[in-house]
Amino acid sequence: MAGWKVLLVWRGLALLFVSELTAAGGGETSDDDRNGHDHEQIKELPSNFNWTHRYECHGKNCARWLDVTCAAHLLSFGAVSEATMDFQVSIQLVEQWRDPRVANLTKEERVPVAPEVEMWIPHVDFTNAKTTTVTTGEDETSMWVSRDGFINRALRYDIRASCPMNLQSFPLDKQRCKLKLDGVDDVRLQWGFPFIWAQDVPVVTDATALHSQFKLTGITTKAYVNSFLPNAKGKGCTYAASTCGFEGADDCLTDTQHCEDAVGTQECDGCQYFTGSCQNRSRECSLLETGDKNTFTTLEIQLHLSRRLAYHLLQMYIPSTSIVIMSWVSFWIDIAAVPARVCLGVTTVLTMTAQSGRTFAMPEVSYVRAIDVWIVVCQLFVFSALIEYAVVNFVYRFGGLVVRRLSNAKPLDHGPDDVTAVKIQQLKNPGDKGKRKAQTIDNACRVIFPSSFIVFNLVYWAVYLL
C-alpha cells in the first residue's frame, strides 16, 4: 500500500509540473488540440483538377448556362461628383456556383480554401467601373467549398463607377447611379442566397456609412438578358427584379450612437445590414433559351438618390431670399432720402451678384438648372427694386410738369419761325402733385413685389419638387 501511495504522489507531481510548464508558456489548449486534429482546410486540389478550365459537361442532361448566384453588401457609399459624372462605393460581392470536380472533398457542410489554392472562377466584370480595387487581403480566406460541390467566393472592392446625371433640377434633383456586372462565357447571373450569406435579401446596405450629400431612398436590383449585338430581339428582357424602399435609413444616420456603444446589438446590426422593404417580380425571357454565343446576362444595382436640401437652403436659398426682402425696405423709406435708397438698392444688387458666384463648379451643360433660374429671378427682383426708385424719383421731381408741343409752322415755308416749339407748362403746386404720384407707385410696389415673389416661389418649388 505504501508503494501505491508513493506512486500516486509522484504521478500527481508530474501532472502538476506539466500544467505549470503549459501555464508558463502562455499556451492554452484549444478544442481542436484536445480532439487531436487541426481545423479542416482545403490546401490542395485533386491531381486531375485543371484550375485554368471550366468543368465540361457532356451528355443530353447538361445545361447550357452555368448558374452563378450573387449577393452584395454595400459597405459604404462615397462622394458623388457632378463634374466627373461618377461616384465611389465599397462593396462586398459574394458569388456561388457549382463545380462537380470539388464535390465530396470534405464531409463537412463547408470548409474554407487556403488562399494559395488556385481554382477556376466564372468571368464576372463590373462593366461601368472606371477603377476597381480589390481590398480583400491576400492572406484572408475568400473561398469556401461545400460537400455538394458548391463554391462560394467573397471579395471586397473599392469602385469608382460612372453615373450619367441630369442636372436640370439641381439642387432639387434625384439621380439613379448604377453598378453593372456582366457574366460572359455562358454564365447566367442571378440574385440569390449563397450558402455563406445569412441575410434575408440578396443586397444589403450599411446605412451608417452613406454619404451625407445624398439620401438613399431605395435600391432596385435587376437581372436581365443582354447581347453584344445592338439589335438582338429580346435584348434587355428582365427575368428577375426587386425594389426595396429605404424610408428608415435616415434613422441610422441620425442615431449611430447605439452602434458605437453597443456593437452587435439588434439595432446596430439592423443598420449595418439594412434591407428595407422589398417587392420582387420575375418573368420569362425567351432569349435565355434561343440566344447564341453573343448572348450574356447582366446584374444591376440601381441606387435611388435624392439630394439633401439642407445645405443648399442654408448656403443659397435663404441668403438670397433675405437679400430680395431687404431690397423691399426701400419702398418704406422717404422718397426724398436719395442717398439712403440709392445705397440700399446698389448694395442689394452687388450682394446678390456676389451670392450668385457661390454656386460650386459644375460641368458646362447646355441647359438651365433650377439653381440658375432661382439666381436670375432674385437678381431681377433686386435690380427692379433699384430701377423702381429711379422711376419714383423722376416722378417725384417732374410729376407736376406738363409738356405741351406747340407748332406754328406754315406750309412750304422754311423760315426760322417755322421751327416746332416745345413749351413746358408748370401746374399749380407741382411738388404735391409729383409726390402723390410717387407715393402711389411706392405703395403699389409694397404689394406687387412681395406678391410676385410668393407666386414665383409657389411655381418654382411645385415644378422642381413635384
C-alpha positions in Angstrom: 0.0 0.0 0.0 2.8 2.4 0.8 4.3 1.8 -2.7 1.0 2.6 -4.3 0.7 5.8 -2.3 4.2 6.9 -3.3 3.4 6.1 -7.0 0.2 8.2 -6.8 2.1 11.1 -5.3 4.8 11.1 -7.9 2.1 10.9 -10.7 0.4 14.0 -9.2 3.6 15.9 -9.0 4.3 15.0 -12.6 0.9 16.3 -13.8 1.4 19.5 -11.7 4.8 20.0 -13.3 3.4 19.6 -16.8 0.5 22.0 -16.1 2.9 24.6 -14.7 5.0 24.3 -17.9 2.0 24.9 -20.0 0.9 27.9 -18.0 4.4 29.3 -18.1 4.5 29.0 -21.9 1.3 31.1 -22.1 -0.4 28.5 -24.3 -4.0 27.4 -24.0 -5.3 24.1 -25.1 -7.9 24.6 -27.9 -10.8 22.3 -28.6 -9.2 21.2 -31.8 -6.0 20.3 -30.0 -7.9 18.3 -27.4 -9.7 16.5 -30.1 -6.4 15.6 -31.7 -6.7 17.5 -35.1 -6.5 21.0 -36.6 -9.3 22.9 -38.2 -10.0 21.4 -41.7 -8.9 23.4 -44.7 -8.5 22.6 -48.3 -4.9 23.2 -49.1 -4.6 21.3 -52.4 -6.9 20.1 -55.2 -7.1 16.6 -56.7 -4.4 15.9 -59.4 -7.0 15.7 -62.2 -8.3 19.2 -61.4 -7.3 21.8 -64.1 -8.0 25.1 -62.5 -7.5 27.0 -65.7 -10.5 25.5 -67.4 -14.2 25.3 -66.6 -15.8 22.0 -65.9 -17.1 20.5 -69.2 -20.3 18.5 -69.1 -21.1 16.0 -71.8 -24.5 14.5 -72.5 -28.1 15.4 -73.0 -28.7 16.4 -69.4 -26.0 19.1 -69.4 -27.4 22.7 -69.1 -26.1 25.4 -71.4 -25.8 28.0 -68.6 -23.7 27.9 -65.6 -25.8 29.5 -62.8 -23.9 32.0 -60.7 -25.8 33.2 -57.7 -24.7 36.6 -56.3 -25.3 38.7 -53.2 -23.8 42.0 -52.2 -23.2 44.1 -49.2 -22.8 47.9 -49.8 -20.2 48.7 -47.2 -20.0 52.5 -47.9 -21.3 55.0 -50.5 -18.9 57.7 -51.1 -18.8 61.1 -52.9 -20.8 61.8 -56.0 -19.1 64.1 -58.4 -21.2 66.1 -60.8 -18.1 67.4 -62.5 -16.8 64.0 -63.5 -20.2 62.2 -63.5 -19.2 59.3 -61.2 -19.5 58.0 -57.7 -17.5 55.9 -55.2 -18.7 52.8 -53.5 -17.2 50.0 -51.4 -18.9 46.6 -51.9 -18.5 43.0 -50.8 -19.6 40.7 -53.6 -20.4 37.0 -52.8 -20.7 34.5 -55.7 -21.8 30.9 -55.7 -21.5 28.3 -58.5 -21.3 24.5 -58.7 -18.2 22.6 -59.8 -18.7 18.8 -59.6 -14.9 18.3 -59.5 -14.8 19.5 -55.9 -17.7 17.5 -54.7 -17.0 15.2 -51.8 -13.7 16.8 -51.0 -15.0 17.2 -47.4 -17.5 15.6 -45.2 -18.2 18.9 -43.5 -21.1 21.2 -44.6 -18.5 23.7 -45.8 -14.8 24.3 -45.4 -12.5 27.2 -46.3 -10.0 27.0 -49.1 -6.4 28.1 -48.4 -5.5 31.4 -50.1 -2.7 29.9 -52.1 -5.0 27.3 -53.8 -5.9 28.3 -57.4 -9.3 27.4 -58.7 -11.4 28.2 -61.8 -13.8 31.0 -61.2 -16.5 32.4 -63.5 -15.8 35.6 -65.6 -17.8 38.4 -63.9 -16.9 42.0 -64.5 -18.0 45.5 -63.3 -18.7 46.9 -66.7 -19.4 50.6 -65.8 -16.5 50.9 -63.3 -13.7 53.4 -64.1 -11.4 52.0 -61.4 -11.7 48.8 -59.4 -9.5 47.8 -56.5 -9.7 44.5 -54.6 -9.3 45.3 -50.9 -9.5 41.7 -49.6 -6.2 40.8 -48.1 -4.0 38.2 -49.8 -3.9 36.1 -46.6 -7.6 36.3 -46.0 -9.9 33.4 -46.7 -12.1 34.4 -49.6 -13.4 31.0 -50.8 -15.4 28.1 -49.3 -16.4 24.7 -50.7 -19.4 22.6 -49.7 -19.6 18.8 -49.8 -22.1 19.1 -52.6 -19.6 20.8 -54.9 -20.8 24.4 -54.4 -18.1 27.1 -54.3 -18.6 30.5 -52.6 -16.2 33.4 -53.1 -16.4 36.7 -51.2 -14.3 39.7 -52.2 -14.3 43.4 -51.2 -14.0 46.0 -53.9 -13.4 49.8 -53.9 -15.1 51.0 -57.1 -15.3 54.3 -58.9 -18.2 53.9 -61.3 -19.7 56.2 -64.0 -23.0 57.8 -63.2 -24.5 60.0 -66.0 -26.7 62.7 -64.4 -29.4 65.0 -65.5 -28.8 68.3 -63.6 -31.8 70.3 -64.8 -33.3 70.2 -61.4 -30.1 70.7 -59.4 -30.0 71.1 -56.4 -33.5 69.6 -56.2 -32.6 66.7 -58.3 -32.9 62.9 -58.0 -30.4 60.6 -59.5 -30.0 56.9 -60.2 -26.5 55.6 -60.1 -25.9 52.0 -61.2 -23.4 49.2 -60.7 -23.4 46.7 -63.6 -22.0 43.2 -63.5 -21.7 41.2 -66.8 -21.3 37.4 -66.9 -19.9 36.1 -70.1 -18.9 32.6 -71.4 -22.4 31.1 -70.8 -22.6 32.4 -67.2 -26.2 33.1 -66.1 -26.1 35.6 -63.3 -28.9 35.8 -60.7 -29.5 37.4 -57.4 -29.9 34.9 -54.6 -28.6 33.4 -51.4 -25.1 31.7 -51.4 -24.6 29.3 -48.6 -22.3 31.8 -46.7 -25.0 34.5 -47.0 -27.0 35.0 -43.8 -29.3 37.8 -44.8 -33.0 37.9 -45.9 -32.4 39.8 -49.2 -29.6 39.5 -51.7 -28.4 43.1 -51.4 -28.0 44.9 -48.0 -26.5 48.3 -47.2 -24.6 49.7 -44.3 -26.9 52.6 -43.7 -24.5 54.2 -41.2 -21.8 54.7 -44.0 -23.8 56.6 -46.6 -22.5 59.9 -47.9 -24.4 62.9 -46.4 -24.8 64.7 -49.8 -27.5 62.3 -50.9 -30.3 60.4 -49.3 -30.6 56.8 -50.4 -34.3 56.3 -50.9 -34.2 52.8 -52.4 -32.4 50.1 -54.2 -33.5 48.2 -57.3 -31.8 45.0 -58.3 -32.3 43.6 -61.7 -31.1 40.6 -63.7 -31.7 40.8 -67.5 -30.6 39.3 -70.8 -28.0 41.2 -72.8 -26.3 40.8 -76.1 -23.2 42.0 -77.9 -25.4 42.6 -81.0 -27.1 46.0 -80.9 -30.5 44.9 -82.3 -30.9 41.5 -80.8 -34.5 40.5 -80.4 -35.4 40.3 -76.7 -32.4 42.2 -75.6 -33.0 43.8 -72.2 -35.6 41.4 -71.0 -35.6 41.4 -67.2 -36.1 37.9 -65.8 -35.8 39.0 -62.1 -36.2 42.3 -60.3 -36.6 43.6 -56.8 -37.2 47.2 -55.5 -36.5 48.0 -51.8 -37.6 51.2 -50.1 -35.2 52.8 -47.6 -37.6 55.0 -45.7 -36.0 54.2 -42.4 -32.3 54.6 -43.4 -32.1 58.2 -42.1 -32.7 57.0 -38.5 -29.4 55.1 -38.7 -27.6 58.2 -39.8 -29.0 60.5 -37.1 -28.7 57.9 -34.3 -25.5 56.0 -34.7 -24.5 56.2 -31.0 -26.0 52.8 -30.2 -23.6 51.2 -32.7 -20.7 52.9 -31.0 -21.7 51.9 -27.5 -23.3 48.5 -28.2 -21.7 46.8 -31.1 -23.5 43.7 -32.2 -26.9 44.6 -30.8 -30.0 44.1 -32.9 -30.4 47.8 -33.6 -26.8 48.1 -34.7 -27.0 45.0 -37.0 -30.2 46.3 -38.4 -28.4 49.5 -39.6 -25.2 47.9 -40.7 -27.2 45.2 -42.7 -30.1 47.4 -43.7 -32.5 45.6 -46.0 -35.5 48.0 -46.4 -38.9 46.8 -47.6 -38.7 44.9 -50.8 -41.1 43.8 -53.6 -40.0 41.1 -56.0 -41.1 40.3 -59.5 -39.9 37.9 -62.3 -40.8 36.9 -65.8 -39.7 34.5 -68.6 -37.2 35.7 -71.2 -37.1 33.7 -74.4 -33.6 34.9 -75.3 -32.2 32.8 -72.5 -33.2 29.7 -74.4 -32.8 30.9 -78.0 -29.8 33.2 -77.7 -26.4 32.4 -79.4 -22.9 33.0 -78.1 -23.4 36.7 -78.4 -26.0 36.5 -75.6 -24.9 37.1 -72.0 -26.6 38.2 -68.7 -26.2 41.3 -66.6 -26.9 42.1 -63.0 -27.6 45.7 -62.0 -27.8 47.6 -58.7 -29.7 50.9 -59.0 -29.2 53.3 -56.2 -32.1 55.8 -55.9 -30.6 59.0 -54.7 -32.3 62.2 -53.5 -30.1 65.2 -52.9 -30.3 66.6 -49.4 -31.6 70.2 -49.5 -30.5 71.5 -46.0 -27.0 72.6 -47.2 -28.3 74.5 -50.2 -31.1 76.1 -48.2 -28.6 77.5 -45.8 -26.0 78.5 -48.3 -28.1 79.8 -51.2 -31.9 79.9 -50.9 -32.2 81.5 -47.5 -29.5 84.2 -48.0 -30.7 85.1 -51.5 -34.3 85.3 -50.2 -33.1 87.7 -47.4 -31.4 89.9 -49.9 -34.5 90.2 -52.0 -36.6 91.0 -49.0 -34.0 93.6 -47.9 -34.4 95.3 -51.2 -38.1 95.9 -50.5 -37.2 98.1 -47.5 -36.6 100.9 -50.0 -40.3 101.2 -50.6 -40.8 102.3 -47.0 -38.0 104.9 -47.0 -38.9 108.5 -47.7 -38.6 109.4 -51.4 -36.6 112.5 -50.6 -33.9 110.3 -48.9 -31.9 109.8 -52.1 -28.6 108.6 -50.6 -30.3 106.0 -48.4 -32.5 104.5 -51.1 -29.8 104.5 -53.8 -27.2 103.0 -51.4 -29.7 100.3 -50.3 -30.5 99.4 -53.9 -26.9 99.3 -55.2 -25.9 97.2 -52.1 -28.5 94.6 -52.6 -27.7 94.3 -56.3 -24.0 93.8 -55.7 -24.6 91.4 -52.8 -26.9 89.3 -55.0 -24.3 89.3 -57.7 -21.7 88.1 -55.2 -24.1 85.5 -53.9 -24.7 84.0 -57.3 -20.9 83.3 -57.5 -21.2 80.8 -54.6 -22.5 78.0 -56.8 -19.8 75.5 -56.9 -18.0 74.4 -60.0 -20.3 72.3 -62.3 -19.8 70.8 -65.7 -20.8 73.1 -68.6 -24.2 71.9 -69.7 -26.4 73.1 -72.5 -29.5 73.5 -70.3 -30.6 75.8 -67.5 -30.5 74.3 -64.0 -33.0 75.0 -61.2 -30.4 77.0 -59.2 -29.8 79.2 -62.3 -33.5 80.0 -62.5 -33.6 81.0 -58.8 -30.5 83.2 -59.0 -31.6 85.0 -62.2 -35.1 85.7 -60.8 -33.6 87.0 -57.5 -31.3 89.3 -59.4 -34.2 90.6 -61.4 -36.1 91.4 -58.2 -33.3 93.4 -56.6 -32.5 95.1 -59.8 -36.2 96.0 -60.4 -36.3 97.5 -56.9 -33.4 99.8 -57.8 -35.0 100.8 -61.1 -38.3 101.4 -59.2 -36.7 104.1 -57.2 -35.2 105.8 -60.3 -38.8 106.0 -61.7 -40.2 107.2 -58.4 -37.6 109.9 -58.0 -38.2 111.2 -61.5 -42.0 111.3 -60.9 -41.4 113.0 -57.6 -39.4 115.8 -59.2 -41.2 116.2 -62.5 -44.6 114.7 -61.9 -46.2 118.2 -61.7 -44.9 119.4 -65.1 -46.9 119.1 -68.3 -45.1 119.0 -71.6 -47.0 120.6 -74.4 -45.9 120.8 -78.0 -46.8 123.9 -79.9 -46.4 124.2 -83.7 -46.9 127.4 -85.7 -45.3 126.1 -88.8 -46.5 127.3 -92.2 -46.7 125.3 -95.4 -43.8 125.5 -97.8 -42.1 128.0 -95.5 -38.8 127.1 -94.1 -38.0 130.2 -92.1 -36.9 130.3 -88.5 -40.4 130.9 -87.3 -41.5 127.6 -88.7 -39.4 125.5 -86.2 -41.6 123.4 -83.9 -41.5 124.8 -80.4 -41.7 122.8 -77.2 -43.1 124.5 -74.1 -43.2 123.2 -70.6 -46.1 124.4 -68.6 -46.0 124.2 -64.9 -49.1 123.4 -63.0 -50.2 124.7 -59.6 -48.4 123.1 -56.7 -46.3 120.7 -58.8 -44.4 119.3 -55.7 -47.6 118.0 -54.2 -48.7 116.5 -57.4 -45.5 114.6 -58.1 -45.2 113.4 -54.5 -48.6 111.9 -54.6 -47.8 110.1 -57.8 -44.5 108.8 -56.5 -46.1 107.7 -53.2 -48.8 105.8 -55.1 -46.1 103.9 -57.0 -44.3 103.1 -53.8 -47.5 101.9 -52.2 -48.3 99.7 -55.1 -44.8 98.1 -55.1 -45.1 97.3 -51.5 -47.8 94.8 -52.5 -46.7 93.9 -56.1 -43.1 92.9 -55.3 -43.9 90.5 -52.3 -46.9 89.0 -54.1 -44.9 88.4 -57.2 -42.1 86.7 -55.2 -44.5 84.5 -53.4 -46.1 83.4 -56.7 -42.7 82.7 -58.1 -41.8 80.5 -55.1 -45.1 78.6 -55.4 -44.4 77.8 -59.1 -40.7 77.2 -58.6 -41.0 74.6 -55.8 -44.0 73.0 -57.3 -42.3 72.5 -60.7 -38.9 71.2 -59.4 -40.1 69.2 -56.3 -43.2 67.6 -57.7 
